[in-house]
């Protein structure tokens, strides 16, 4: 069993929990720990109850736990929300002077956080830095590391403000050291090697930049928005145009227009926005324009739970858009898969001239993990277009020329000396509108069957762990990867295997059939009510899995809950 | 040197005989000949409708997309390759109805594209329903008691939204329309040319004869102040016994591409992407 601790900072939206949470991640990372952090926030700008939860360990960790060892409650609501999820030897740090908690509870530890913050900084705003100091003091981090990270965190602010934040943190640190002497929260550092601290959306944005994306257009929608922010942050450095579209319909049509003109293009949204994009998805299918679309899922239908997580869009993505056309759907489960998968998404979309979807969710989008530094040497970008040099030689160009693979050579407008036509109507090889049954049939076979045959050969293989002879095999896709992996590692009483699908379409039929054929007991774990993955497996392989473990409360599976469930099965 | 015959496409034209669209097609070809760019450097983007078929009848690059969605496609194609001359051929239903939101925001964005609206005040392809620009009281099968909605005053709307080039053409006045299109292309930024285009099958009110009695050129004597917004709004509102055609408003301002600094860099499409190095970014995440 890993040596680990889970800590939480809970308070109102607007109290700067995300800033301080991220600073804590960096502090622990720099101090040599492995960590996993997730965020649970409400759809409001101020107030409510938001939590930044951080798990630190001496080995890599990937999932949230049910209970926290230390919870810092910055307001009364946080005490009520979190007092039932405290580990047996855990505590809740609170400020009785600030909010009336009259009940006595052996979990509670009083710190006059607000008064201290005000005394030090002249404002209660510094309470989050103070909380950061308390947490680091209790867990045995050296103060020097805290100071260094906070200096970086607040760099750019006035020197006086930085100094007050540092003083508040130090006061919290000293308070913790002097008042909590038992040190039972201290965990040992393992000198984890140099790593990246990143969330899923950042990995997707970086993957897109590395893949040569030059145009990103989107309408802001939680939890996809931070992809747009990251793209915009680096836009100037990489000559990328990032466009805030008037709606998702415009966003996807812009992406199609830019790609038609020759640049790699991407959009990102959540289910509701993706609903608007479906006509554009179909347009990309018909005009054979390569595009990449990210769906960062949140609970639906309609507006659902805007800031929470779910894996409920699988059926929708499989079928989105009218008519028969080919698509690929990636379902990354880790930061690495989000990064490398996005690069591959661009490659496949250009190679087959199709829309490629990346299905992620709030849980992966907003969770931070420290990971090995990406191996940039692995990245090989190939353009599947006629180069500018070769374009001069092109004669009698047909945009939709029939080929064995179904993929026509792709020239760019103005690079070749001839003109060409792209059309959303059924069209001839030259791109002109036709109603010929013969041409129609040939075009469907080109766009659908022939491309599908080639594309299915490039599906990412399922990842498997410990499935040989396992008592039961867990199957998942997307963001459940981490929790399922840890369940396998921690299941004490039985041998549990895990199959993870980093790409759900084209479905890896032969591979999954082979893996499931001899499995003793199969359990699909997914964050939706419809058992969508179970049904997809049955539809594609004919295999009915034994059990579906479903959760659709807007939260990701936590490790402890899932361990209990698996033990019961 | 490009000639009109070089622009001839082999596609069979699917418009009704006598359709006002023919005048627009011919005027566009004439403008392109005068523009002197090669067809490969011109991109026509369209949505759905009779107007949207036009790109097939002329030999330039064409992207014929979805109903109402030509503007976002055209905007981004221009961003991706600013060396393309990008025009949109669209109808009143396509541009002001289905694509109304894109119209509003394309004007605000001000990309360097030229939008030619074939405005026949009717839905032709769906056989005769009212369009956003249909005159009130107009009777159709779907509006048997006559249209009760206010017509959408697209030119005024464009002026109010801040468009830098707002013009009205008339499809029968080919030379004048051709000149308008050329001026629209030359104008750096969003150019709107709303073209009066008689629908000979479904619009029995706004006919060739009806327009012939009413249309006049706004600046025949050179006295019209095309940079005066108030005068332009006033002129754009004129509809009835007299209908002005010409450049109703023109004011040069920075295009979207200029505003985002695109002209200082190589076109996006020319960027080599094979060796995009993100190692610098990764350092920020360590």
Interface residues (C-beta under 8 A of the other chain):
Chain A: X194 X195 X196 X197 X198 X202 X206 X209 X210 X211 X212 X214 X215 X217 X234 X237 X238 X239 X241 X243 X245 X246 X247 X249 X250 X251 X253 X254 X255 X256 X257 X258 X259 X260 X261 X262 X263 X264 X265 X279 X280 X283 X287 X373 X374 X376 X381 X382 X383 X388 X412 X413 X414 X416 X417 X418 X419 X420 X421 X422 X423 X424 X425 X431 X432 X433
Chain B: X11 X38 X39 X40 X41 X43 X45 X48 X53 X55 X56 X59 X60 X61 X62 X63 X64 X65 X66 X69 X71 X72 X73 X74 X75 X76 X77 X78 X79 X80 X81 X83 X84 X101 X102 X104 X105 X260 X262 X265 X266 X268 X269 X270 X271 X273 X274 X275 X276 X277 X278 X279 X280 X281 X282 X285 X286
